């Protein structure tokens, strides 16, 4: 099992400082999320040969490894020019992963309207639907899966609130129909209450498809008659979720880790807390220690 840090709250640090920080906080692995000098949000990778070499040296110098690379591209855009560009960026990102010695990547289905919200404008104008985003994503995935397979890289996918696919189902069904051992599922704990109320059953249903989990806490937005969050004006169409330290929200961590142990999970566990950059170090240390407690409790033989 790999316990990794998503260093988004430390993204201002250069490669050497970032790797040093991860090691200081107790992590042997990093899940490298988008950052402007490597794999920026939505645009072409900026990880040139010199920077890749710097990052590899920093990882080696501080005894840290890459558990995963996390690119974010508009591969589900119904605008063909956006989609084609995104596929090209993905291919470059896969090559970077190989160069970095990283055999795992993870991402989301892509920004777009969720199934229950109908039409929605995108940044380039015009309107599109959940169905057009899904069709675009399938065109992209059909081109990219052979590339993942060729390079021996696994893609772990998560549905995300407000994406065109934001729930456990149909995400699992779609990933299973791909039928590739290089495509797996990422269960993001702070998205649990968008998936449903029975976390143990959902983890059981996903079973061996789960190769990667994100660990952070959140509130149950459906609790207290739907007033866990109070939004003004009432009825405004907004999507809110948190990525907080464990025990600050309402995830039952014994159920979460216990259910993962029951399905034989032995993948990547990423501490994925955002929004508290004024206490990023304290959060990172706490999450590393707390995750280890549950790993030792439910995987007493395997450990980390």
C-alpha positions in Angstrom: 0.0 0.0 0.0 1.2 3.5 -0.9 0.3 6.4 1.3 0.8 9.6 -0.7 0.5 13.3 -0.3 -1.4 15.5 -2.8 0.8 18.6 -2.5 -1.7 21.1 -3.9 -1.4 23.3 -0.7 2.4 23.3 -1.3 2.3 24.0 -5.0 4.3 27.2 -4.6 7.4 25.1 -3.8 9.9 24.2 -6.5 10.6 20.5 -7.2 13.4 20.1 -4.7 11.6 22.0 -1.9 8.4 20.1 -2.6 10.1 16.7 -2.3 11.9 17.8 0.8 8.6 18.9 2.3 6.8 15.7 1.5 9.6 13.7 3.2 9.6 16.1 6.2 5.8 15.5 6.6 6.4 11.7 6.7 5.4 10.7 3.1 7.3 8.3 0.9 5.0 9.0 -2.1 3.5 12.1 -3.9 0.4 12.2 -6.0 1.5 15.1 -8.3 -1.7 17.1 -9.0 -1.8 20.0 -11.5 0.9 22.7 -11.1 1.8 25.5 -13.4 5.4 24.4 -14.0 4.7 20.7 -14.8 1.1 19.6 -15.7 -1.0 22.8 -15.6 -4.8 22.8 -15.5 -6.3 22.3 -19.0 -3.3 23.2 -21.2 -0.3 21.6 -22.7 2.2 20.0 -20.3 5.1 22.3 -19.4 7.4 19.6 -18.0 10.3 20.0 -20.4 13.4 17.7 -20.2 15.3 19.9 -17.8 12.5 20.2 -15.4 11.8 16.4 -15.6 15.4 15.8 -14.8 15.2 18.2 -11.8 12.2 16.5 -10.5 13.7 13.1 -10.8 16.8 14.2 -9.0 14.8 15.8 -6.2 12.7 12.7 -5.7 15.9 10.6 -5.5 17.7 13.0 -3.2 14.8 13.0 -0.7 13.8 9.4 -0.9 10.3 10.1 -2.3 8.6 8.4 -5.2 5.7 9.3 -7.5 2.6 7.3 -6.7 0.6 8.9 -9.5 0.4 11.9 -11.8 -2.9 13.7 -12.0 -3.6 15.6 -15.3 -6.7 17.6 -16.0 -7.8 18.1 -19.6 -11.0 18.9 -21.5 -11.2 15.4 -23.0 -15.0 15.4 -22.6 -15.6 18.6 -24.5 -18.1 18.3 -27.3 -16.1 21.0 -29.1 -13.8 18.8 -31.3 -10.9 21.2 -31.3 -10.8 21.2 -27.5 -11.2 17.5 -27.3 -8.5 16.8 -29.9 -6.1 19.1 -28.1 -6.9 17.4 -24.8 -6.1 14.0 -26.2 -2.8 15.3 -27.5 -2.0 16.7 -24.0 -2.9 13.4 -22.5 -0.4 11.5 -24.8 2.3 13.9 -23.8 1.5 13.5 -20.1 1.7 9.7 -20.5 5.1 10.0 -22.0 6.1 12.2 -19.0 4.8 9.7 -16.6 6.9 7.0 -18.3 10.0 9.3 -18.2 9.4 9.9 -14.5 9.2 6.2 -13.8 5.5 6.5 -12.7 3.2 3.7 -13.8 -0.1 5.3 -12.5 -2.1 8.3 -13.5 -5.5 9.5 -12.2 -8.0 12.0 -13.4 -11.7 12.9 -13.6 -14.3 12.4 -16.2 -14.2 16.1 -17.1 -16.0 19.3 -16.6 -19.5 19.4 -18.0 -23.1 19.4 -16.9 -24.1 16.6 -14.5 -27.0 14.4 -15.7 -29.6 16.1 -13.5 -28.7 19.7 -14.5 -29.6 19.7 -18.1 -27.9 22.3 -20.4 -25.1 24.5 -19.4 -22.8 27.0 -21.0 -19.1 26.3 -21.2 -16.2 28.7 -21.3 -16.3 28.9 -25.1 -19.9 29.8 -25.4 -22.7 27.6 -26.7 -24.5 24.8 -24.9 -23.9 21.1 -24.5 -25.5 18.3 -22.6 -24.5 15.3 -20.5 -24.9 13.1 -23.5 -22.6 15.1 -25.8 -20.0 15.2 -23.1 -20.2 11.4 -22.6 -19.9 10.9 -26.3 -16.8 13.1 -26.5 -15.3 11.3 -23.6 -15.8 7.9 -25.2 -14.1 9.2 -28.4 -11.1 10.3 -26.3 -10.9 7.1 -24.1 -11.1 4.8 -27.2 -8.0 6.6 -28.5 -6.1 6.7 -25.2 -6.6 3.3 -23.7 -4.3 1.6 -26.2 -1.7 4.2 -25.3 -2.0 3.4 -21.6 -1.8 -0.3 -22.4 1.2 0.2 -24.7 3.2 2.0 -22.0 2.0 -0.1 -19.0 0.4 2.8 -17.3 -2.8 2.4 -15.2 -5.5 5.1 -15.3 -7.5 5.5 -12.1 -10.8 7.4 -12.7 -13.0 9.3 -10.3 -16.5 10.8 -10.9 -16.5 14.4 -9.5 -19.3 16.7 -8.3 -20.5 18.9 -11.1 -18.8 16.9 -13.8 -20.9 15.3 -16.5 -20.4 12.1 -14.6 -20.5 12.7 -10.8 -21.8 9.5 -9.2 -20.6 6.0 -8.5 -23.0 4.7 -11.1 -22.7 4.9 -14.1 -19.0 5.6 -13.6 -18.3 2.0 -12.6 -20.4 0.6 -15.4 -18.6 2.7 -18.0 -15.1 1.8 -16.7 -16.0 -1.9 -16.6 -17.2 -1.8 -20.2 -13.8 -0.6 -21.3 -12.6 -4.0 -20.3 -8.9 -3.0 -19.8 -6.8 -4.0 -16.8 -5.2 -0.6 -17.2 -8.4 1.3 -16.3 -9.4 1.3 -12.6 -11.6 3.3 -10.2 -10.7 5.9 -7.7 -13.0 6.3 -4.7 -12.8 9.8 -3.4 -14.0 9.8 0.3 -15.1 13.5 0.4 -17.4 12.8 -2.6 -19.2 10.0 -0.7 -22.5 11.8 -0.1 -22.8 12.6 -3.8 -22.5 8.8 -4.4 -25.1 7.7 -1.8 -25.6 7.1 1.9 -24.3 3.5 2.3 -20.5 3.8 2.0 -19.8 0.2 2.9 -22.2 -1.1 0.2 -20.8 1.2 -2.4 -17.2 0.1 -1.7 -18.3 -3.5 -1.8 -20.0 -2.9 -5.2 -16.9 -1.3 -6.6 -14.8 -4.1 -5.2 -11.5 -4.9 -7.0 -12.1 -2.0 -9.4 -10.9 0.3 -6.6 -7.2 0.8 -7.0 -6.9 4.3 -5.5 -8.6 6.3 -2.8 -8.6 10.0 -1.8 -8.8 10.6 1.9 -10.3 13.8 3.3 -13.4 14.6 5.3 -16.7 16.3 4.3 -20.1 17.1 5.6 -23.2 15.2 4.5 -24.9 17.9 2.4 -28.2 15.9 2.5 -28.4 15.8 6.3 -30.5 18.0 8.5 -33.4 18.4 6.0 -30.9 19.5 3.4 -29.8 22.5 5.5 -26.3 21.3 6.3 -25.3 24.1 3.9 -27.5 27.2 3.8 -27.3 28.8 0.4 -28.8 32.1 -0.6 -30.8 32.7 -2.6 -32.7 29.4 -1.7 -32.7 27.0 -4.6 -29.5 28.4 -6.2 -27.9 25.7 -8.4 -24.5 25.3 -6.7 -22.3 22.3 -5.9 -20.4 22.4 -2.6 -18.1 19.8 -1.2 -15.1 19.9 1.2 -11.7 18.3 1.5 -11.0 18.7 5.2 -8.8 16.9 7.7 -10.1 13.6 8.9 -12.7 13.8 11.8 -13.7 17.4 10.9 -16.6 16.1 8.9 -19.0 13.2 8.8 -17.2 10.3 7.1 -17.1 7.2 9.2 -13.5 6.3 8.9 -13.8 2.8 10.5 -16.5 2.0 7.9 -14.3 3.4 5.1 -11.1 1.7 5.9 -12.8 -1.5 7.2 -14.7 -1.8 3.9 -11.6 -1.3 1.9 -9.9 -4.1 3.9 -12.8 -6.4 3.2 -12.4 -6.1 -0.5 -8.7 -6.7 -0.3 -7.7 -3.1 -1.3 -3.9 -2.7 -1.5 -3.5 0.4 -3.7 -2.8 4.1 -3.4 -4.1 6.1 -0.4 -3.8 9.8 -1.0 -4.1 12.5 1.7 -6.2 15.0 -0.3 -6.9 18.1 1.9 -7.4 21.5 0.4 -8.4 25.0 1.5 -6.3 25.4 4.7 -3.0 26.6 3.2 -2.3 28.6 6.4 -1.8 25.2 8.2 -0.7 23.0 5.3 2.2 21.4 7.2 0.1 20.6 10.2 -2.6 19.1 8.0 -0.1 17.0 6.1 1.5 15.6 9.2 -1.9 14.9 10.9 -3.2 13.1 7.8 -0.1 11.0 7.4 -0.3 9.9 11.1 -4.1 9.3 11.1 -4.1 7.3 7.9 -1.4 5.1 9.3 -3.4 4.4 12.4 -6.3 3.0 10.2 -3.9 1.1 8.0 -2.3 -0.6 11.0 -5.7 -1.4 12.4 -7.3 -3.0 9.3 -4.1 -4.3 7.6 -2.1 -5.4 10.6 0.0 -7.8 8.6 0.6 -5.9 5.4 1.1 -2.5 6.9 2.4 0.0 4.4 
